[in-house]
Amino acid sequence: MKENSTEKRQGAFSFLRSMKLRLFVCLLLTGIIPVFVMGEIMIRSNLKEFGQGIVHKAFVRDTFTLELILFLVVILISVLLTAILARPVERLKEAVTERSLGHTDQDVSGSGYLETEQIAEEFNTLTGRLDDMDRSRLEFVSNVSHELKTPMASMKVLADSLLLQEDVPPEMYREFLEDIDEEIDRENDLIQELLGLTKIEQKAAPMNITAVNINALAERILKRVRPLAQKRDIELTLLSERDVTAYVDEVKMTMIITNLVDNAVKYNKDHGRVDVTVDSDHKMFTVAVSDTGSGIPAEALPYIYERFYRVDKSRSREVGGTGLGLAIVKSAVVLHRGTISVVSKENEGSTFTVSIPLSYKQRTAV
């Protein structure tokens, strides 16, 4: 009962907040006030002509009748004008409702007023973004399913091969188990990167801001990656143009530099080189990672930050890439209010440059 009474009150208040009601009242007042003013002027003119206190009853009756007729005319005109003026807004509301209910996928039209056209354009832009997000979500789920299924399928084949054979030599057991172990590691790496990406892409992801020496951080990362680079005789060099201390999230900053350096090594040529350059001005600091790898084709550059996108799928499989590294980097950079850019030439190499404010500023709610 309480809910019903509350709904009734809300319905009444909603009616009072209606644009059509307010427009009708405004038009009605705009028409009625002149009618009453005109009647008052007529009566005062009659008083002035025939003397104070002398007003013919017929004149008063005629004046009242005229005012009543004009009042009804004003009401009729107000109703008609309200319907005409509110019609573009109602059409926009109906179109938005149809679109939101999924009855149509056509863009909303807001013809009638400049404001309704602008609202329709913004609504169409918003729905377009939502459609893109939905397509991206479906593609992401599909890619995740495929990426998780591949190692499982490989392990299934290896296990079945062992089970179907009798008197398998210990060397083959060991070889197959090593392959299964590699697939498990690959699956685990993918899951960890997926979890990391999910956390970092949350807009409300917490930022643990502290003063971090970027040069020292980059040196620690290069030290960890150097053994992998030495296997292929790739030289890692840190170039510190300035000593940079910035207020950043150290964990996320580590993810940024680690992924960029790791990619520069993995997709480099044997006997190549990777240079990490740290620099700054009075507002921003930059970390540039250059390699002497095969480079990125120009047509692939717009897509390299998409999840699971790989320029060379066969090469990525060989080096163990998941296609999530640059997506993680981009998200972490955006959380720092920074930017990332890339310059690449095929068969010459690539340079990724991250630019981040020296002092992180928390976004204030509007």
C-alpha positions, 0 to 999 in steps of 0.5 A: 500500500505504501509503495502504491501511494508513493508511486501515485505521489511520484506520478503527480509530481512528475506531471507537475514537472512536465515540460508540456504543463509548464509550457501550457501555463506560460502560454496561458498566462501570456494570453490571459494577462492582456485579456484582463488588462484590456477588460480593466481598461474598458471598465475604467474608460466607461467610468471616466465617460459616465462619471464615477460609480456609474457603469451600465450593467449591460456594459459590464455584462458585455465586457465579462462575456468578451473576457470569457470568450477571449479566455476560452480562445486563449486556452484553446490557442495555448493547448494547440501551441503547446502540442505543436511546440512540444511535438519535436521533443516528444518525437525525440523521446519516442525515438530514444525509447524505441532505441533503448528498448532495442526495437530499432538500431537506427540513429535517432533523429531530432529534427524540429529544434536546434537543441533536439538535434544536438541532443539526438547527435549526442545520443547517437554518439553515446549509443555508437560508443556503447555498441563499439564497447559491446562488440569489443566485449564480445571480441574480447570474450572470444579471444580469451576463450581461444587463447585459454583453449589453445594451451589446454588443447596442446596439453590434451594432445600430449597427455593422450599421446602418452596414454595411448602408447605402451612402454613409453621410454622415460626420455619421451615421458620427460620431453612430453612433461616438459612440453606440458609444463611450458603450456601450463606456464603459458596458461598461467602467464595469460591468466595473470595478464588478464587479471592485471589488465582487468584491474588496471582498466577499472577507472576507479583503480586505486593509485598508490602515489609515491616519489619514485626515482625513474632512473633507478627503477629503469635500471632495476628492470633492465637488470631483470631482463638482461639475462633474457637479452644475453641469450640472443646477444642483445645489448641493453643500455640505459641513457639517463638524460636527467635524474628524474624523480616523479610522483607515480604509482611504482607498481604500474610504472614498473608494468609500463617499463617492463612490458615495453622493454620485454617486447623490445627484447622479444621482438628484436633481432639476434645481436640487436640493441635496446636503448631506454632513455629517461628524460624530463622537463619542468612538467613531464618526464619521458621514457623512450624504449628503442629497439633494432627489431623488424619494426611495425607495418604502418597499417598495423600501428592503429591497432597495436594497443588492442587486446590480443592484437598481434602484428605477426601471430606466428612470431608471437607464438614463437616468443610466447606473447599474449597480445596483452602487453601494450594494452596493459601499458596503454591503460597504466599510462592513461591512469597516470594522465599520460600519453604513449606514442610510437615511431616505427620503420619496417626492418629498422626498429621501433621507438615507444615513448611514454610521457607522464606528468612529474606530479600525479593529480587526482581527478576531482569529481564535477 
